[in-house]
């Protein structure tokens, strides 16, 4: 059953050329933050949480400063145990020009993922991820930070917070 779900996600995440106005790659690092009653970098039971994040994005203009971003991603989770997250994000991105080649931007979106990690805070491996972020883009490069909330959206028990801060470096082409 798990293989069938993974194959569905892989097919769903294939690039969609019709939506690709701008392409980009991001590499990042994430760690646990704002998890209830836990220290910085931790999740429940005082376990560390950190991961490497890789994504490919399609950015399509909605109007002059607003863009729709479709972002398939793959994460290697180092702690609390080795594992992989495979999913996608759908983001609304808004740019503010601050110079000839530089712009600030904000993201607001939702994602879905399959994780091989057995989070004690979640009763399933299928998770949803509302997120918000800010970034700076100069020319082809970007620096971004996002706050991501992993949740099973009350589809299983338990359904406690698994929150992370992502730091991303990106290149556009």
C-alpha positions as CSV (number, residue, x, y, z in Angstrom):
1,X,0.0,0.0,0.0
2,X,2.8,2.4,0.8
3,X,4.5,1.8,-2.6
4,X,1.3,2.7,-4.4
5,X,1.0,6.0,-2.5
6,X,4.7,6.8,-3.2
7,X,4.3,6.1,-6.9
8,X,1.2,8.4,-7.0
9,X,3.2,11.2,-5.4
10,X,6.1,10.8,-7.8
11,X,3.8,11.0,-10.9
12,X,2.0,14.0,-9.4
13,X,5.3,15.8,-8.8
14,X,6.7,15.5,-12.3
15,X,7.4,18.9,-13.8
16,X,4.4,20.6,-15.6
17,X,5.9,22.6,-18.5
18,X,2.7,24.5,-19.1
19,X,2.9,26.1,-15.7
20,X,6.7,26.8,-15.8
21,X,7.3,30.5,-16.4
22,X,10.4,30.6,-14.2
23,X,12.3,27.5,-12.9
24,X,14.4,27.4,-9.8
25,X,16.3,25.1,-7.5
26,X,16.6,25.5,-3.8
27,X,18.8,23.8,-1.2
28,X,18.2,24.3,2.4
29,X,18.4,23.2,6.0
30,X,15.5,22.9,8.5
31,X,15.2,22.4,12.2
32,X,12.5,22.2,14.8
33,X,11.1,25.5,16.3
34,X,8.0,26.6,18.2
35,X,7.0,23.1,19.1
36,X,4.9,23.2,22.3
37,X,6.9,22.9,25.5
38,X,10.1,22.1,23.7
39,X,13.5,23.8,23.3
40,X,14.8,25.3,20.1
41,X,15.6,22.5,17.6
42,X,13.5,19.9,19.4
43,X,10.2,18.0,19.0
44,X,8.2,16.0,21.6
45,X,10.2,13.9,24.1
46,X,13.2,16.3,23.8
47,X,14.2,14.7,20.5
48,X,16.3,16.8,18.0
49,X,14.7,17.5,14.6
50,X,16.7,18.6,11.5
51,X,16.8,17.9,7.8
52,X,18.3,18.8,4.4
53,X,15.8,20.1,1.9
54,X,15.9,20.1,-1.9
55,X,13.3,21.6,-4.2
56,X,12.5,22.4,-7.8
57,X,10.0,25.1,-8.5
58,X,7.8,26.4,-11.2
59,X,6.8,30.1,-10.8
60,X,3.9,31.4,-12.9
61,X,2.8,35.0,-12.9
62,X,-0.8,35.7,-11.8
63,X,-0.4,39.4,-12.2
64,X,2.4,42.0,-12.1
65,X,3.8,41.2,-8.6
66,X,2.0,38.0,-7.7
67,X,3.1,34.5,-8.6
68,X,1.8,31.0,-8.1
69,X,4.7,28.6,-7.2
70,X,4.5,24.9,-7.5
71,X,7.3,23.3,-5.6
72,X,8.0,19.5,-5.5
73,X,10.5,18.7,-2.8
74,X,12.6,16.0,-1.2
75,X,14.0,16.1,2.3
76,X,16.6,13.9,4.0
77,X,15.6,13.9,7.7
78,X,18.7,13.3,9.9
79,X,17.0,13.5,13.3
80,X,14.9,12.3,15.2
81,X,15.7,9.3,12.8
82,X,17.0,8.9,9.3
83,X,14.2,9.2,6.8
84,X,12.9,10.9,3.7
85,X,10.0,13.4,3.1
86,X,8.6,13.6,-0.4
87,X,6.0,16.1,-1.3
88,X,4.9,19.4,-2.9
89,X,4.0,22.9,-1.9
90,X,1.6,25.3,-3.6
91,X,2.6,28.9,-2.7
92,X,1.3,32.3,-3.4
93,X,4.4,34.6,-3.8
94,X,4.3,38.4,-3.8
95,X,7.3,40.5,-4.9
96,X,8.3,44.0,-3.9
97,X,11.0,45.7,-5.9
98,X,13.8,47.2,-3.9
99,X,16.4,47.9,-6.6
100,X,17.3,47.2,-10.2
101,X,18.0,43.5,-9.7
102,X,16.7,42.9,-6.2
103,X,13.3,42.2,-4.7
104,X,11.8,41.2,-1.4
105,X,9.1,38.5,-1.4
106,X,6.6,36.8,0.8
107,X,5.2,33.3,0.6
108,X,1.9,31.9,1.9
109,X,1.0,28.4,1.1
110,X,0.1,24.8,1.8
111,X,1.8,21.5,1.0
112,X,1.4,17.8,1.3
113,X,4.1,15.2,2.0
114,X,4.7,11.6,2.7
115,X,7.4,11.0,5.4
116,X,9.1,7.8,6.2
117,X,9.9,9.2,9.7
118,X,7.7,7.8,12.5
119,X,6.8,11.0,14.3
120,X,5.3,10.2,17.7
121,X,3.4,13.5,17.3
122,X,1.5,12.2,14.2
123,X,-0.6,9.1,13.7
124,X,0.2,8.8,9.9
125,X,3.0,9.2,7.4
126,X,0.9,11.5,5.2
127,X,1.2,15.1,6.4
128,X,0.0,18.6,5.4
129,X,2.2,21.6,5.7
130,X,0.8,25.1,5.9
131,X,3.7,27.6,5.7
132,X,4.7,31.2,5.6
133,X,8.0,32.8,4.6
134,X,10.0,35.8,3.5
135,X,12.9,36.1,1.2
136,X,15.2,38.3,-0.9
137,X,16.0,37.7,-4.5
138,X,18.8,39.4,-6.4
139,X,19.2,38.5,-10.0
140,X,19.1,34.8,-10.4
141,X,19.8,34.0,-6.7
142,X,17.6,34.0,-3.6
143,X,17.8,33.6,0.2
144,X,14.6,32.6,2.0
145,X,13.3,31.6,5.3
146,X,10.0,29.7,6.0
147,X,8.1,28.5,9.0
148,X,6.5,25.2,8.2
149,X,3.8,23.4,10.3
150,X,3.5,19.6,9.8
151,X,0.1,18.2,10.7
152,X,-2.1,15.3,9.7
153,X,-5.1,17.7,9.6
154,X,-6.9,15.6,12.2
155,X,-7.0,12.6,9.9
156,X,-5.4,10.4,12.6
157,X,-4.5,10.4,16.3
158,X,-2.4,11.9,17.7
159,X,-2.2,15.2,15.8
160,X,0.4,17.4,17.6
161,X,2.6,20.1,16.2
162,X,5.8,19.3,14.3
163,X,7.1,22.8,13.4
164,X,10.3,23.7,11.6
165,X,12.2,26.7,10.3
166,X,13.7,26.3,6.8
167,X,16.6,28.4,5.5
168,X,16.9,28.2,1.7
169,X,19.4,29.2,-0.9
170,X,18.0,29.3,-4.5
171,X,19.0,29.8,-8.1
172,X,16.6,30.6,-10.9
173,X,16.9,29.8,-14.6
